[in-house]
């Protein structure tokens, strides 16, 4: 069952008739999105509040009374949090356990020890992608920045040759591959199959990482010549090196476990659709996103926690400390679901869909374009993904699972386009690596554009064969 199938109320709301003439509904959509953009970019209001205020304004302008608008928003918020919110929380717990146990360091150390100067950028792109699978971009960035700086210092290679591939791996996974918040929310809203989306997402992400990572790094190293920051001395120097860590094989297996379970379910759905055999039912159960991630967390307690010598108290502390930092992400995702529900319940989505259907544009290109415009305006990949998915949701009727998955990936590709000064990630990159604004634009911003465009190209290419 797709995530959206868990929420009958949301699905039923998609059939709501428009509550006002098309011009009024379009005006409501423009007003709502404009309010969100202005609040985030100009007044620096938190996206959660901006999405909530924009959703309420949209409902009122569209002709809903206050009670209807609030009910629509809270319904969308609740159904989104009931599905996606659980997955985000489980992902955060696992990511924190991976970092605290030293498992992430084990993977990095093992791969780097086997690298030559020529292969090192490719290895760092692989590391970024592996670490990016279960982690949010910001968490992965904070974890890997010391590694990037240390590797650049020890290898003698230009900073950009190490940083760019690693960031490409992290960012591509964040925009294209669940269980990250944006792709998960789009899967929920559009009713896509998570396993199919995951499989195609990994396929599309590979060329995106290669082109925007190791290949672009050669050019970025010439464009941006900066010294390695004088930060992060080795753990050995500070006497803080972790003496016991989980093994490389065990750590890698635990990271890939939920991915394998979800992919197995997708393959089973293709090979034996409608089967009620005990094996198929077991695969379906284990491959359900919530169950797959829950299994990964439980396995992580033993493989990562006990592998690092953690007792039960230390594991509990790691779990507890993982949830606070994602509160903002959860609220943004929930509010995005509420805004989406207002668009659906008022009929705005249907009106926009009718206009789009008559535009003659490819639905996949249009999905990318809508997400890219919202990303440029708001600076948030998650806001761009959720808003674009809400606008395009009426178009999914009649689409097969593969095309719906490609629609999710087209939106995800657009959501990472053109990171600039209104994006928190832009400033993180600038400050961590000691770059000027111009240097950040020539490195990080171009990297994001490459991921976005190559991702769109991959989606369009796959669509030719399905």
C-alpha positions in Angstrom: 0.0 0.0 0.0 1.3 3.5 -0.8 1.6 6.0 2.0 -1.3 8.0 0.6 -3.5 5.0 0.8 -3.3 5.2 4.6 -5.2 8.4 4.6 -8.7 7.9 3.2 -9.7 11.4 4.2 -7.0 13.0 2.2 -7.8 10.9 -0.8 -11.5 11.7 -0.6 -10.8 15.4 -0.3 -9.1 15.3 -3.7 -12.5 14.9 -5.3 -13.8 18.2 -3.8 -15.5 20.5 -6.2 -14.2 24.1 -6.6 -15.7 26.5 -4.1 -15.5 29.6 -6.2 -14.9 30.8 -9.8 -11.5 29.9 -11.4 -10.3 33.5 -11.3 -10.9 33.7 -7.6 -9.2 30.4 -6.9 -6.2 31.4 -8.9 -6.0 34.7 -7.1 -6.2 32.8 -3.8 -3.3 30.5 -4.9 -1.2 33.5 -6.0 -1.9 35.4 -2.7 -1.1 32.3 -0.6 2.2 31.5 -2.3 3.1 35.2 -2.4 2.5 35.5 1.4 4.7 32.4 2.0 7.5 33.7 -0.1 7.4 37.3 1.4 7.3 36.0 4.9 10.2 33.6 4.4 12.5 35.7 2.2 11.8 39.3 3.4 10.5 39.1 6.9 12.5 36.0 7.8 9.6 34.2 9.3 10.0 30.5 10.1 8.6 28.4 7.2 6.2 26.6 9.6 4.5 29.9 10.4 4.7 31.2 6.9 3.1 28.0 5.5 0.3 28.2 8.1 -0.4 31.8 7.5 -0.3 31.4 3.7 -2.7 28.4 3.9 -5.2 30.3 6.0 -5.1 33.3 3.7 -5.5 31.0 0.7 -8.6 29.4 2.1 -10.2 32.7 3.0 -9.5 34.3 -0.3 -10.8 31.2 -2.1 -14.2 31.5 -0.3 -13.9 29.2 2.7 -15.0 30.6 6.0 -12.5 30.6 8.9 -13.8 27.3 10.4 -13.6 25.4 7.0 -10.1 26.7 6.4 -8.8 25.7 9.8 -10.4 22.3 9.5 -8.8 21.8 6.1 -5.4 22.9 7.3 -5.4 20.8 10.5 -6.7 17.7 8.6 -3.8 18.0 6.1 -1.3 18.6 8.9 -2.5 15.6 10.9 -2.5 13.1 8.0 0.9 14.2 6.8 2.4 13.9 10.3 0.7 10.6 10.9 2.6 9.1 8.0 5.7 11.1 7.0 6.3 12.4 10.5 6.9 8.9 11.9 9.4 8.1 9.1 11.3 11.3 9.6 11.6 10.6 13.4 12.9 7.1 12.8 15.4 8.3 10.2 16.6 10.9 12.7 17.1 8.4 15.4 19.1 6.1 13.2 21.2 8.9 11.8 22.1 10.1 15.3 23.0 6.5 16.3 25.2 6.2 13.3 27.1 9.3 14.1 27.4 8.8 17.9 28.6 5.2 17.5 31.5 6.1 15.2 30.0 4.0 12.4 30.0 6.9 10.0 33.7 7.5 10.9 34.4 3.8 10.3 33.0 3.9 6.8 34.9 7.1 6.0 38.2 5.9 7.4 38.0 2.5 5.6 37.2 4.0 2.2 39.7 6.8 2.4 42.5 4.5 3.4 42.1 2.6 0.1 42.0 5.7 -2.1 44.7 7.2 -4.4 44.8 11.0 -5.1 43.1 10.4 -8.5 40.3 8.2 -7.0 39.9 10.2 -3.8 37.2 12.7 -5.2 35.2 9.7 -6.4 35.5 8.0 -3.1 34.4 11.2 -1.3 31.3 11.3 -3.6 30.5 7.8 -2.7 30.9 8.6 1.0 28.6 11.6 0.7 26.0 9.4 -1.0 26.3 6.6 1.5 26.1 8.9 4.5 23.3 10.8 2.8 21.1 7.7 2.5 19.8 7.7 6.1 20.7 11.3 7.1 19.3 14.7 6.5 21.5 17.0 4.6 22.4 19.3 7.5 23.2 16.3 9.8 25.4 14.8 7.1 27.1 18.1 6.4 28.0 18.7 10.1 29.3 15.2 10.3 31.4 15.3 7.2 32.8 18.8 7.3 35.6 17.8 9.6 36.3 14.7 7.4 36.4 16.9 4.3 38.8 19.3 5.8 41.0 16.6 7.3 41.2 14.6 4.0 42.0 17.8 2.1 44.8 18.6 4.5 46.3 15.2 4.6 46.0 14.5 0.8 47.3 17.9 -0.3 44.5 18.1 -2.9 42.6 21.4 -3.4 39.7 21.8 -0.9 37.1 22.0 -3.7 38.2 18.6 -5.1 37.3 17.0 -1.8 34.3 19.1 -0.8 32.4 19.3 -4.0 32.0 15.5 -4.6 31.0 14.9 -1.0 28.4 17.7 -1.0 27.1 16.4 -4.3 26.5 13.0 -2.8 24.8 14.4 0.2 22.6 16.9 -1.8 21.5 14.4 -4.5 20.3 11.9 -1.9 18.5 14.7 0.0 16.6 15.8 -3.1 16.0 12.6 -4.9 16.0 9.6 -2.5 13.6 8.8 0.4 13.6 8.7 3.4 14.4 12.4 3.3 11.5 14.7 4.2 10.9 16.3 0.7 10.7 13.0 -1.3 8.7 11.3 1.5 6.2 14.2 1.6 5.9 14.2 -2.2 5.4 10.4 -2.2 2.6 10.9 0.4 0.9 13.7 -1.4 1.1 12.2 -4.9 0.3 8.6 -3.9 3.5 7.2 -5.3 5.0 3.8 -4.6 7.9 4.4 -2.2 9.9 1.4 -3.4 9.6 2.3 -7.1 10.5 5.9 -6.4 13.5 4.8 -4.3 14.8 2.5 -7.1 14.5 5.1 -9.9 15.7 7.8 -7.5 19.0 5.9 -6.9 19.3 5.3 -10.7 18.8 9.0 -11.5 21.1 10.2 -8.6 24.1 8.3 -9.8 24.8 10.4 -12.9 23.8 13.5 -11.0 26.4 12.8 -8.3 29.1 12.0 -10.9 28.6 15.1 -13.1 28.0 17.6 -10.2 30.7 15.9 -8.0 34.0 14.5 -9.2 33.7 16.0 -12.7 32.6 19.5 -11.7 35.2 19.5 -8.9 38.0 19.8 -11.4 36.4 23.1 -12.7 35.4 24.3 -9.2 39.0 23.8 -8.0 40.2 26.3 -10.7 37.3 28.7 -10.1 37.6 28.7 -6.3 41.2 28.6 -5.0 41.0 28.7 -1.2 43.2 27.3 1.5 42.1 24.4 3.7 40.4 26.0 6.8 42.6 25.9 9.9 39.9 23.9 11.8 39.4 20.4 13.2 42.6 19.0 14.4 42.6 15.2 14.5 40.9 13.4 17.3 44.1 11.7 18.1 45.7 15.1 18.9 42.9 15.9 21.3 42.9 12.5 22.9 39.2 12.1 21.9 39.5 9.2 19.5 36.8 6.6 20.0 38.6 3.4 21.0 35.8 1.1 20.0 33.6 1.4 16.9 31.4 -1.0 14.9 33.0 -2.7 11.9 32.8 -1.4 8.4 30.8 -4.3 7.0 28.3 -4.3 9.9 27.8 -0.5 9.6 27.4 -0.6 5.9 24.9 -3.5 6.1 22.8 -1.6 8.7 22.7 1.5 6.5 21.5 -0.5 3.5 19.1 -2.7 5.4 16.0 -0.5 5.1 16.8 0.3 1.5 17.1 -3.4 0.6 13.8 -4.2 2.4 11.9 -1.5 0.5 13.4 -2.4 -2.8 12.5 -6.1 -2.2 8.9 -5.1 -1.6 8.9 -3.1 -4.8 10.4 -6.0 -6.8 7.8 -8.4 -5.3 5.0 -6.1 -6.3 6.3 -6.2 -9.9 7.0 -9.9 -10.0 3.9 -11.1 -8.1 1.2 -8.4 -8.1 -1.8 -9.3 -6.1 -0.3 -12.5 -4.6 -1.5 -13.5 -1.2 1.3 -16.1 -0.5 2.9 -16.0 2.9 6.3 -15.0 1.4 4.8 -12.1 -0.5 2.8 -10.9 2.6 6.0 -11.1 4.7 8.0 -9.1 2.1 5.2 -6.5 1.9 5.1 -6.2 5.7 8.9 -5.9 6.1 9.2 -3.5 3.2 6.6 -1.1 4.5 8.6 2.1 5.1 7.7 2.4 8.8 8.6 -1.2 9.5 11.8 -1.1 7.4 13.0 2.0 9.2 11.9 0.6 12.6 13.9 -2.6 11.9 16.9 -0.5 10.9 16.7 1.4 14.2 16.4 -1.8 16.3 19.2 -3.5 14.4 21.2 -0.3 14.9 20.9 -0.6 18.7 22.9 -3.8 18.5 25.1 -3.4 15.5 26.0 0.3 16.0 25.3 0.9 19.7 26.7 -2.3 21.1 29.4 -2.3 18.5 30.6 0.9 19.9 30.4 -0.4 23.5 27.3 1.6 24.4 25.2 0.4 27.3 21.4 0.9 27.4 21.6 4.3 29.0 24.0 5.6 26.3 21.7 4.3 23.6 18.7 6.0 25.2 20.6 9.3 25.4 21.5 9.0 21.7 17.8 8.4 20.8 16.6 11.2 23.0 19.0 13.8 21.6 18.1 12.9 18.0 14.5 14.2 18.2 14.9 17.8 19.3 16.8 19.0 16.2 14.1 17.7 13.8 11.2 19.5 15.5 11.4 22.3 12.9 11.6 19.9 10.0 8.5 18.0 11.3 6.5 21.2 11.7 7.5 22.4 8.2 6.5 19.1 6.6 3.2 19.1 8.5 2.3 22.7 7.6 3.2 21.9 4.0 0.6 19.1 4.2 -1.9 21.5 5.6 -1.3 24.0 2.8 -1.6 21.2 0.3 -4.9 20.2 1.8 -6.3 23.7 1.5 -5.3 23.7 -2.2 -7.1 20.4 -2.7 -10.3 21.1 -0.6 -10.9 24.5 -2.2 -10.5 23.1 -5.7 -7.5 25.3 -6.5 -5.4 22.2 -7.4 -8.0 21.1 -10.0 -8.2 24.6 -11.6 -4.4 24.8 -11.9 -4.3 21.3 -13.2 -6.8 22.1 -15.9 -4.7 25.1 -17.0 -1.5 23.0 -16.9 -3.1 20.2 -18.9 -4.0 22.7 -21.6 -0.5 24.2 -21.7 1.0 21.5 -23.8 4.1 21.2 -21.5 5.4 17.9 -20.4 4.0 17.1 -16.9 7.5 16.1 -15.8 9.1 19.3 -17.0 6.3 21.3 -15.5 6.7 19.6 -12.2 10.5 20.5 -12.2 9.7 24.1 -13.2 7.1 24.7 -10.5 9.4 23.2 -7.8 12.4 25.2 -9.1 10.5 28.5 -9.1 9.3 27.9 -5.5 12.9 26.8 -4.4 14.4 30.0 -5.8 11.8 32.2 -4.1 11.8 30.5 -0.7 15.2 28.9 -0.4 13.8 25.7 1.0 13.9 22.4 -0.9 11.3 20.9 1.4 8.9 23.8 1.0 9.4 23.7 -2.8 8.7 19.9 -2.9 5.6 20.0 -0.7 4.1 23.0 -2.4 4.8 21.8 -5.9 3.4 18.3 -5.0 0.2 19.9 -3.6 -0.3 22.0 -6.8 0.3 19.0 -9.1 -1.6 16.4 -7.1 -4.7 16.4 -9.2 -2.7 15.4 -12.2 -1.8 12.0 -10.8 -5.2 10.5 -11.5 -4.7 7.9 -14.1 -0.9 7.8 -13.9 0.8 4.4 -13.5 3.1 3.9 -10.5 6.3 4.5 -12.6 5.1 7.8 -14.0 3.9 8.9 -10.5 7.4 8.0 -9.2 9.0 10.0 -12.0 6.8 13.0 -11.1 8.1 12.8 -7.5 11.7 12.8 -8.8 11.0 15.7 -11.2 9.8 17.7 -8.3 12.7 16.6 -6.2 15.1 17.7 -9.0 13.6 21.1 -9.2 13.6 21.5 -5.4 17.4 21.7 -5.3 17.8 24.2 -8.1 19.8 27.5 -7.6 20.6 27.6 -3.9 21.5 31.2 -3.0 21.4 33.7 -0.2 17.9 32.8 1.1 19.0 29.2 1.7 20.5 28.2 5.0 22.6 25.6 3.3 24.3 28.3 1.3 25.5 30.0 4.5 26.6 26.8 6.1 28.8 26.0 3.1 30.2 29.5 3.0 31.1 29.7 6.7 32.4 26.2 7.1 34.8 26.4 4.1 35.7 30.1 4.5 34.3 31.2 1.2 33.1 34.6 -0.1 29.6 34.9 -1.4 30.9 35.0 -5.0 33.0 31.8 -4.3 30.0 30.1 -2.8 27.9 31.0 -5.9 30.6 29.6 -8.2 30.9 26.3 -6.3 27.9 25.3 -4.2 25.2 27.1 -6.3 26.5 25.7 -9.5 26.7 22.2 -8.0 23.0 22.4 -7.0 22.0 23.6 -10.4 23.9 20.7 -12.0 22.2 18.1 -9.7 18.8 19.7 -10.6 19.3 19.7 -14.4 21.0 16.3 -14.6 18.2 14.9 -12.4 15.6 16.3 -14.7 17.4 14.9 -17.7 17.6 11.4 -16.0 13.8 11.6 -15.3 13.0 12.5 -18.8 15.3 9.8 -20.2 13.7 7.1 -18.0 10.2 8.3 -19.0 11.1 7.4 -22.7 11.4 3.7 -21.8 8.4 3.3 -19.5 
